[in-house]
Amino acid sequence: MMDAATLKEKIMAIESQRDSLVNLLEQPDLGTLRIDVNQALEELDDLIDEFNRTFPEEQNR
């Protein structure tokens, strides 16, 4: 079982990679992978939102 601090570190590490997905989505030659990248962004945003709802005290730290 993970404690809140470890979970926060992992979420922050994942969140820091979000820009990589956004940059990838902007590539004109992405083709059908655009759907997968877009889905990954949506799921990542959902994960971050859920974390912030679960641990609201961590949101502004």
C-alpha positions in Angstrom: 0.0 0.0 0.0 1.3 3.5 -0.9 1.2 6.4 1.5 -0.2 9.8 0.4 3.3 11.3 -0.1 4.4 8.5 -2.4 1.2 8.7 -4.4 1.6 12.5 -4.7 5.2 12.0 -6.1 4.0 9.5 -8.6 1.1 11.7 -9.8 3.5 14.7 -10.1 5.9 12.6 -12.2 3.0 11.6 -14.5 1.7 15.1 -14.6 5.1 16.5 -15.6 5.0 14.3 -18.7 1.6 15.7 -19.9 3.3 18.2 -22.1 5.0 15.4 -24.0 1.6 14.1 -25.0 0.3 17.5 -26.0 3.4 18.0 -28.1 2.9 14.6 -29.7 -0.7 15.5 -30.5 0.5 18.5 -32.4 2.5 16.5 -34.8 0.9 16.6 -38.3 2.0 13.1 -39.3 0.5 11.3 -36.3 -2.2 9.6 -38.3 -4.5 7.2 -36.4 -2.2 7.3 -33.3 -3.8 10.7 -32.7 -6.9 8.9 -31.3 -4.7 7.0 -28.8 -2.7 10.1 -27.7 -5.9 12.0 -27.3 -7.4 9.2 -25.2 -4.2 9.1 -23.1 -4.5 12.8 -22.4 -8.1 12.5 -21.4 -7.3 9.6 -19.0 -4.4 11.5 -17.6 -6.5 14.6 -16.9 -9.1 12.4 -15.3 -6.5 10.8 -13.0 -5.1 14.2 -12.0 -8.7 15.5 -11.3 -9.5 12.5 -9.3 -6.3 12.9 -7.2 -7.1 16.5 -6.6 -10.6 15.7 -5.5 -9.3 12.9 -3.2 -6.5 15.0 -1.7 -7.6 18.6 -2.0 -5.0 19.7 0.5 -2.3 18.6 -1.9 -3.6 20.6 -4.8 -1.9 23.9 -4.0 1.4 22.5 -2.7 
